Amino acid sequence: MAVTIETDHLKAVLNEKGAELASLKRKDADIEYIWQADPNYWKRHAPVLFPIVGSLKDNTYVYKDKSYRLSQHGFARDMVFEVIEQREDSASFRLKNTEETKKVYPFDFELIIGYSLGGDGLTVNYQVKNTTDEEMYFSIGGHPAFNVPLEDHLSFTDYFVDPSPMKSRINLPLKDGLIDLQQRTLGQTNTSIALNHELFKNDALIYETKGLNAFTIRSEKSPHSVTLTFKDFSYVGIWSTYPTQSPFVCLEPWVGIADTTETSGDLTEKVGIQKLAANDTFHTKYAIVVK
């Protein structure tokens, strides 16, 4: 099932499965900004990553001396959410723990994803509530994929990613899907990043982020662009498939990150993990602005 929200200028489609953004269009330009999940390239649009971001070493973690298996990016993206509120320009979805989730993630939780249209964009709200009587450990992140090119007469390499502010950020390279902290460097995000498929030959580009950040996909040959803005996320990933040359790029704000190559496997020691007190609630949000 899908939920449609709209304003005079924008229209978005949201799937109940995964509470996933499946479409975002400007009515005046008739441009689809969200990747349409062609399985020949990548079968998703904009999955929500919870309760982990990225991969665990051997797809396994340990909590209170018990081992659990959890696949990349967690289970929320493949579960059906409950629609708890729907208005003309906004909608909210809820996921709660089940007997099945407790087998791989031993916490009671409530995850609410909210979408709201306004002005030239869409705001995505995350709310994680710990309904367990003990501390809860989690990560959460977005994974929206944007069509590149946005217009048929342009090509992938006509586009750039513009970081804002334009300053260097710590780059965290991946090795077999895990973060290699020993090889981290100062990434060149103090200038535009010209898009080409070779950028992704070693997987996603991952940067540490602090404060207000914006990343814009644009072309000098078009007035149309898409910008992802966020404040309270510790990392951002920029990704497309390789060696398959896909016509999309993901801009991914994350609170949390993949395991490091030297991880102990203990969930409480995981780099980037969030600790939430009993009955407490975590809030964060990001926005997508389209032109």
C-alpha positions, 0 to 999 in steps of 0.5 A: 500500500502507498500513501500520497501527500501533496501541496500546490507545488510538490507531490510525494508517495510513501510506501507502508513497507519500510515507510519508504519514500518512493516518489518526490515530484515538483508539479511545475517541472514534472521531474521525478527526483527519487530513483524508481527502484529498477531491480536491474540496478538497485531495487530500493528507493530510499530505505530507512536504516534501523537498528543498525547502519551499514554492516556488522562484522560477520553479520553478528554482534554481542549484547550481554554475552549473547550473540545475535545475527543482523544483516546489513542496515537492519530490518526496518526497511523490510517491515510493514509500518502502521500509518498512524497519521495522514493529512493532505501534506504529511503522514507518519508511520510507526513500527514496534518490536515483534517476536521476530525482531526480538530474535535479532534485536533484544530491545522493545522500541517504537520507531516513528517516521514522519514526512511533511511537505512544505515550500520546496521540499520534504522534511523527514523526521525520525523518532526512536522511543525506548520502551524497554526498562533498560538502556537501548543501543541503536543506529538510524539513517536515511538512504534516499536515492536520487535520479542522475541525470534528472533530465533525459538530455543530460548524462551522469557525468554532467553532475556534481555534488556540492558540499556545504560548507565547503570544507575538508571532512574526515573520510572513512574508507571501507574495506570489505564493507567495514570501516578501516579507521587506520586508513582514514584521511582528510577528504576533499569536500572543500570543492565540488565533487564531479560525478563519475562511476569510478568514484564508487569503485571502493564502495560509498564515500563516507564522511564525518559531519558536524553541525549544519550540512548540505549536499547538492546534486546539480549540473551546470547544464540545468536549473534543476537540482536536489539538496539534502540538508541535516544538522544532527547526523554524525556521518554522511554517505555518498553512494552508487553501484559499481561496477554496474553503472546506475543512473542514481546517487544516494545521499545518506545521513547517518546516526551510526556507521558500519562496524570497524575492521577492528571491532570487538563485536560488543554492541555497547562498544560499537563506533557511532552507536547511540545509547538511549535511556529507559523510556527516553525518546530520540529525535532527529530530522533531515530535509530534501529540497528540490528545484 
